[in-house]
Amino acid sequence: AIAAKSFMPLVLFLSCVAVGAAGIWCLVRLSLAVPLTFDSRRVNLFGSWTLTRGHFWKMLGTYLLVLGLALVIMVLCLMIVVAVAVVLGGIGALASIFRPNMVSMEAYFAPAHIGVSLVWALVTPLFWALIFMPAPAIYRQLRDGGAQGALK
């Protein structure tokens, strides 16, 4: 009982890693289902499965690269947001930006809050376009090159 109890955290950790890896594998293999559905004009969930055969590692690398780029962009945007808040409202504006007073309308119409809202309004569509861009581009390359075509 003591030996089994001491191995339980290791078994739990390895189980979580295995489930996470299987989930990532399924997500990458099924990631082209949406572009395939739009292109063929019918729901074809497992058509993506056959289309991605042999391209898992390249696709995973592409998705990780885009995720890393998105995180860098979000950190840079956060730095811009902080700078805008400090310029428009001073150091005290930072607290009202990240934790606004929900009962005060004045907090929402403060120059710092409006400036930060405008920055996020410009950045958010670009961020989501970056996140959703790889799947259609990969689908187009695989479709044009055939199911066994090279992913460039």
Disulfide bonds with the S-S distance in Angstrom:
none
